[in-house]
């Protein structure tokens, strides 16, 4: 049976996952928002981008490993 991971590794992994989703989602949103029609749907574009990238990262990411 493998050894359980420690608290530092658990927090570090969560921080890396959150950073990838947040900063990657913001970068995608900056490119998409002008296509959506200006600043009014900005937060909707940010939320969709962050959650979409998080989904892709957690669902399709392990497929390559």
Secondary structure, DSSP 4 states (H G I P E B T S, - for coil): -PPPPPHHHHHHHHHHHHHHHHHHHHHHHHHHHHHHTSGGGHHHHHHHHHHHHHHHHHHTGGGG-
